[in-house]
Amino acid sequence: MNERLNGSDEPNAPGVESTAVGEHIRQLGQTAVAAMESPIFCMTVIGQVEGHLVLPPQNKTTKYEHLIPQLVAAEQNPNIKGVLVVLNTVGGDVEAGLAIAEMVASMTKPKVTLVLGGGHSIGVPIAVSGDVSFIAETATMTIHPIRLNGLVIGVPQTFEYLEKMQERVVRFIVRHSRVTEETLKRLMFTTGELARDIGTTIIGPEAVRCGLIDRVGGLGDALGELNRLIARRKKGEDRDPHDRAD
């Protein structure tokens, strides 16, 4: 039996499309890529990055299994010319966060990231995964070592695993930003600043000064830069490949 929304037998009945879009917004916090008229796909990373474990329903989460298919769709969609990643996240699952960061970094289309509010913990690799990164003047980023929750079995093996995971995070951040490994690790292992942890919290201009983020700016700045990257890429594509630069 073919079901119809709103009790109508017409596949294109009024309200069918709007109901589907509304459900998509409820589930993912944004409209579907295919339905977008703008050439820019905006991806949001908010709340806690949810990984292999489902978090309690009262938690505001970003599910990585929702974002990855959307990034694939944006990469394949010829109407999408650029990607804007907006972050206000406390962090979350390390592997899920790295997966999102790697996906964004590996896209061939221009991409710009913008930290609004906060880009903490595993949000840092996502924040630096674009071609150009922005942070609001009042936004903050917390940099600290990764940690485990719950019972730990096989302490030496677990410690070795954590070390390898930590190096993955450090290498990614250093490779996709201007921060040095020495500076990053100094911020990561600072004691006395966070009440219940080691690490450092930095505000917008500080993140730029240390080389973690490229520029201080807001939405207009990020969109302006993304449009410039899109125009530059289009100009390069329109150029005859047999032409030689002087």
One Martini backbone bead per residue (centre of mass of N, CA, C, O) as a GRO file, in nm:
protein
  246
    1MET     BB    1   0.095   0.037   0.023
    2ASN     BB    2   0.044   0.375  -0.050
    3GLU     BB    3   0.148   0.645   0.121
    4ARG     BB    4   0.010   0.956   0.242
    5LEU     BB    5   0.017   1.271   0.315
    6ASN     BB    6  -0.259   1.422   0.462
    7GLY     BB    7  -0.461   1.212   0.312
    8SER     BB    8  -0.350   1.207   0.021
    9ASP     BB    9  -0.338   1.090  -0.326
   10GLU     BB   10  -0.140   1.308  -0.393
   11PRO     BB   11   0.198   1.339  -0.439
   12ASN     BB   12   0.166   1.684  -0.472
   13ALA     BB   13   0.046   1.779  -0.227
   14PRO     BB   14  -0.021   2.007  -0.017
   15GLY     BB   15   0.238   1.971   0.240
   16VAL     BB   16   0.434   1.740   0.171
   17GLU     BB   17   0.703   1.892   0.139
   18SER     BB   18   0.694   2.056   0.407
   19THR     BB   19   0.687   1.807   0.592
   20ALA     BB   20   0.957   1.683   0.504
   21VAL     BB   21   1.130   1.927   0.577
   22GLY     BB   22   1.048   1.941   0.874
   23GLU     BB   23   1.164   1.661   0.947
   24HIS     BB   24   1.456   1.724   0.865
   25ILE     BB   25   1.496   1.953   1.067
   26ARG     BB   26   1.435   1.787   1.323
   27GLN     BB   27   1.672   1.577   1.279
   28LEU     BB   28   1.924   1.786   1.150
   29GLY     BB   29   1.879   2.118   1.147
   30GLN     BB   30   1.822   2.097   0.826
   31THR     BB   31   1.818   2.101   0.505
   32ALA     BB   32   1.835   1.956   0.222
   33VAL     BB   33   2.061   1.960  -0.024
   34ALA     BB   34   1.869   1.921  -0.277
   35ALA     BB   35   1.676   2.181  -0.180
   36MET     BB   36   1.885   2.384  -0.236
   37GLU     BB   37   1.949   2.712  -0.377
   38SER     BB   38   2.210   2.742  -0.265
   39PRO     BB   39   2.565   2.710  -0.326
   40ILE     BB   40   2.562   2.677  -0.008
   41PHE     BB   41   2.663   2.455   0.243
   42CYS     BB   42   2.529   2.420   0.569
   43MET     BB   43   2.708   2.305   0.854
   44THR     BB   44   2.628   2.178   1.176
   45VAL     BB   45   2.801   2.192   1.507
   46ILE     BB   46   2.629   2.087   1.794
   47GLY     BB   47   2.703   2.039   2.101
   48GLN     BB   48   2.737   1.695   2.091
   49VAL     BB   49   2.937   1.452   1.969
   50GLU     BB   50   2.805   1.168   1.832
   51GLY     BB   51   2.866   0.829   1.831
   52HIS     BB   52   2.833   0.497   1.925
   53LEU     BB   53   2.675   0.643   2.151
   54VAL     BB   54   2.377   0.714   2.296
   55LEU     BB   55   2.247   0.990   2.413
   56PRO     BB   56   2.063   1.159   2.596
   57PRO     BB   57   1.773   1.336   2.512
   58GLN     BB   58   1.868   1.615   2.661
   59ASN     BB   59   2.087   1.623   2.457
   60LYS     BB   60   2.274   1.815   2.250
   61THR     BB   61   2.327   1.684   1.916
   62THR     BB   62   2.573   1.542   1.685
   63LYS     BB   63   2.544   1.316   1.422
   64TYR     BB   64   2.767   1.158   1.221
   65GLU     BB   65   2.560   0.984   1.044
   66HIS     BB   66   2.437   1.255   0.925
   67LEU     BB   67   2.683   1.417   0.804
   68ILE     BB   68   2.829   1.232   0.601
   69PRO     BB   69   2.607   1.210   0.377
   70GLN     BB   70   2.595   1.521   0.331
   71LEU     BB   71   2.888   1.553   0.233
   72VAL     BB   72   2.864   1.365  -0.007
   73ALA     BB   73   2.633   1.518  -0.146
   74ALA     BB   74   2.784   1.791  -0.172
   75GLU     BB   75   3.021   1.681  -0.345
   76GLN     BB   76   2.821   1.571  -0.585
   77ASN     BB   77   2.684   1.843  -0.610
   78PRO     BB   78   2.689   2.083  -0.866
   79ASN     BB   79   2.528   2.319  -0.703
   80ILE     BB   80   2.759   2.293  -0.503
   81LYS     BB   81   3.037   2.524  -0.429
   82GLY     BB   82   3.018   2.530  -0.103
   83VAL     BB   83   3.135   2.517   0.252
   84LEU     BB   84   2.975   2.572   0.572
   85VAL     BB   85   3.109   2.558   0.905
   86VAL     BB   86   2.925   2.551   1.210
   87LEU     BB   87   3.031   2.614   1.552
   88ASN     BB   88   2.880   2.480   1.880
   89THR     BB   89   3.092   2.294   2.079
   90VAL     BB   90   3.200   2.059   2.343
   91GLY     BB   91   3.224   1.792   2.189
   92GLY     BB   92   3.333   1.434   2.214
   93ASP     BB   93   3.374   1.202   2.001
   94VAL     BB   94   3.669   1.135   1.860
   95GLU     BB   95   3.619   0.962   1.603
   96ALA     BB   96   3.380   1.128   1.498
   97GLY     BB   97   3.528   1.400   1.479
   98LEU     BB   98   3.753   1.301   1.285
   99ALA     BB   99   3.566   1.212   1.058
  100ILE     BB  100   3.452   1.489   0.997
  101ALA     BB  101   3.722   1.635   0.949
  102GLU     BB  102   3.819   1.453   0.713
  103MET     BB  103   3.584   1.506   0.525
  104VAL     BB  104   3.619   1.809   0.495
  105ALA     BB  105   3.924   1.811   0.407
  106SER     BB  106   3.863   1.609   0.143
  107MET     BB  107   3.727   1.816  -0.004
  108THR     BB  108   3.716   1.992  -0.319
  109LYS     BB  109   3.560   2.209  -0.204
  110PRO     BB  110   3.510   2.490  -0.073
  111LYS     BB  111   3.599   2.568   0.280
  112VAL     BB  112   3.445   2.707   0.579
  113THR     BB  113   3.504   2.802   0.915
  114LEU     BB  114   3.290   2.863   1.221
  115VAL     BB  115   3.321   2.997   1.545
  116LEU     BB  116   3.045   2.982   1.774
  117GLY     BB  117   3.104   3.022   2.109
  118GLY     BB  118   3.220   2.701   2.052
  119GLY     BB  119   3.539   2.483   2.004
  120HIS     BB  120   3.572   2.205   2.165
  121SER     BB  121   3.800   1.978   2.165
  122ILE     BB  122   3.695   1.793   1.895
  123GLY     BB  123   3.627   2.072   1.755
  124VAL     BB  124   3.908   2.160   1.658
  125PRO     BB  125   3.953   1.987   1.401
  126ILE     BB  126   3.699   2.099   1.260
  127ALA     BB  127   3.785   2.405   1.267
  128VAL     BB  128   4.060   2.328   1.075
  129SER     BB  129   3.936   2.175   0.802
  130GLY     BB  130   3.949   2.412   0.632
  131ASP     BB  131   4.077   2.655   0.429
  132VAL     BB  132   3.923   2.857   0.626
  133SER     BB  133   3.930   3.016   0.950
  134PHE     BB  134   3.689   3.116   1.203
  135ILE     BB  135   3.633   3.352   1.485
  136ALA     BB  136   3.479   3.480   1.726
  137GLU     BB  137   3.562   3.711   1.958
  138THR     BB  138   3.385   3.542   2.198
  139ALA     BB  139   3.497   3.283   2.141
  140THR     BB  140   3.580   2.940   2.237
  141MET     BB  141   3.868   2.717   2.323
  142THR     BB  142   3.931   2.382   2.424
  143ILE     BB  143   4.250   2.239   2.522
  144HIS     BB  144   4.289   1.881   2.549
  145PRO     BB  145   4.317   1.582   2.640
  146ILE     BB  146   4.226   1.280   2.608
  147ARG     BB  147   3.952   1.073   2.742
  148LEU     BB  148   3.807   0.841   2.969
  149ASN     BB  149   3.513   0.658   3.043
  150GLY     BB  150   3.510   0.448   3.295
  151LEU     BB  151   3.619   0.136   3.269
  152VAL     BB  152   3.958   0.012   3.293
  153ILE     BB  153   4.118  -0.231   3.083
  154GLY     BB  154   4.431  -0.258   3.044
  155VAL     BB  155   4.632  -0.014   3.098
  156PRO     BB  156   4.874  -0.019   2.898
  157GLN     BB  157   4.702  -0.050   2.640
  158THR     BB  158   4.527   0.203   2.683
  159PHE     BB  159   4.757   0.409   2.686
  160GLU     BB  160   4.858   0.349   2.398
  161TYR     BB  161   4.594   0.423   2.258
  162LEU     BB  162   4.580   0.717   2.358
  163GLU     BB  163   4.843   0.811   2.231
  164LYS     BB  164   4.762   0.757   1.936
  165MET     BB  165   4.510   0.934   1.939
  166GLN     BB  166   4.654   1.196   2.016
  167GLU     BB  167   4.839   1.208   1.764
  168ARG     BB  168   4.614   1.233   1.558
  169VAL     BB  169   4.509   1.504   1.655
  170VAL     BB  170   4.769   1.668   1.638
  171ARG     BB  171   4.838   1.622   1.339
  172PHE     BB  172   4.584   1.745   1.222
  173ILE     BB  173   4.604   2.030   1.339
  174VAL     BB  174   4.888   2.100   1.228
  175ARG     BB  175   4.821   2.043   0.919
  176HIS     BB  176   4.546   2.260   0.935
  177SER     BB  177   4.748   2.477   1.055
  178ARG     BB  178   4.978   2.721   1.223
  179VAL     BB  179   5.037   2.548   1.449
  180THR     BB  180   5.248   2.416   1.664
  181GLU     BB  181   5.328   2.141   1.837
  182GLU     BB  182   5.441   2.282   2.084
  183THR     BB  183   5.205   2.476   2.139
  184LEU     BB  184   4.977   2.268   2.154
  185LYS     BB  185   5.095   2.100   2.394
  186ARG     BB  186   5.107   2.330   2.592
  187LEU     BB  187   4.800   2.382   2.597
  188MET     BB  188   4.713   2.084   2.664
  189PHE     BB  189   4.925   2.061   2.943
  190THR     BB  190   4.812   2.265   3.121
  191THR     BB  191   4.821   2.382   3.451
  192GLY     BB  192   4.564   2.553   3.657
  193GLU     BB  193   4.315   2.648   3.466
  194LEU     BB  194   4.155   2.394   3.506
  195ALA     BB  195   3.979   2.256   3.757
  196ARG     BB  196   3.935   1.930   3.624
  197ASP     BB  197   4.190   1.989   3.430
  198ILE     BB  198   4.387   1.985   3.156
  199GLY     BB  199   4.457   2.295   2.995
  200THR     BB  200   4.304   2.534   2.752
  201THR     BB  201   4.146   2.857   2.726
  202ILE     BB  202   4.051   3.031   2.430
  203ILE     BB  203   4.013   3.325   2.260
  204GLY     BB  204   3.976   3.432   1.954
  205PRO     BB  205   4.249   3.605   1.925
  206GLU     BB  206   4.428   3.380   2.050
  207ALA     BB  207   4.380   3.167   1.826
  208VAL     BB  208   4.525   3.344   1.612
  209ARG     BB  209   4.803   3.400   1.744
  210CYS     BB  210   4.875   3.077   1.766
  211GLY     BB  211   4.750   2.946   1.476
  212LEU     BB  212   4.475   2.790   1.483
  213ILE     BB  213   4.338   3.041   1.358
  214ASP     BB  214   4.309   3.272   1.105
  215ARG     BB  215   4.035   3.445   1.192
  216VAL     BB  216   3.850   3.714   1.285
  217GLY     BB  217   3.488   3.650   1.275
  218GLY     BB  218   3.191   3.621   1.101
  219LEU     BB  219   2.954   3.546   0.883
  220GLY     BB  220   3.028   3.754   0.665
  221ASP     BB  221   3.327   3.677   0.647
  222ALA     BB  222   3.291   3.377   0.573
  223LEU     BB  223   3.117   3.419   0.317
  224GLY     BB  224   3.311   3.602   0.167
  225GLU     BB  225   3.545   3.397   0.150
  226LEU     BB  226   3.390   3.171   0.009
  227ASN     BB  227   3.317   3.334  -0.245
  228ARG     BB  228   3.613   3.381  -0.326
  229LEU     BB  229   3.688   3.080  -0.359
  230ILE     BB  230   3.476   3.019  -0.574
  231ALA     BB  231   3.569   3.231  -0.784
  232ARG     BB  232   3.859   3.125  -0.812
  233ARG     BB  233   3.782   2.843  -0.910
  234LYS     BB  234   3.618   2.929  -1.158
  235LYS     BB  235   3.849   3.075  -1.299
  236GLY     BB  236   4.028   2.820  -1.323
  237GLU     BB  237   3.817   2.648  -1.489
  238ASP     BB  238   3.784   2.861  -1.733
  239ARG     BB  239   4.060   2.805  -1.801
  240ASP     BB  240   4.278   2.715  -2.024
  241PRO     BB  241   4.487   2.440  -1.988
  242HIS     BB  242   4.690   2.552  -2.232
  243ASP     BB  243   4.748   2.783  -2.075
  244ARG     BB  244   5.007   3.015  -1.990
  245ALA     BB  245   5.170   3.153  -1.753
  246ASP     BB  246   5.368   3.446  -1.709
   0.00000   0.00000   0.00000
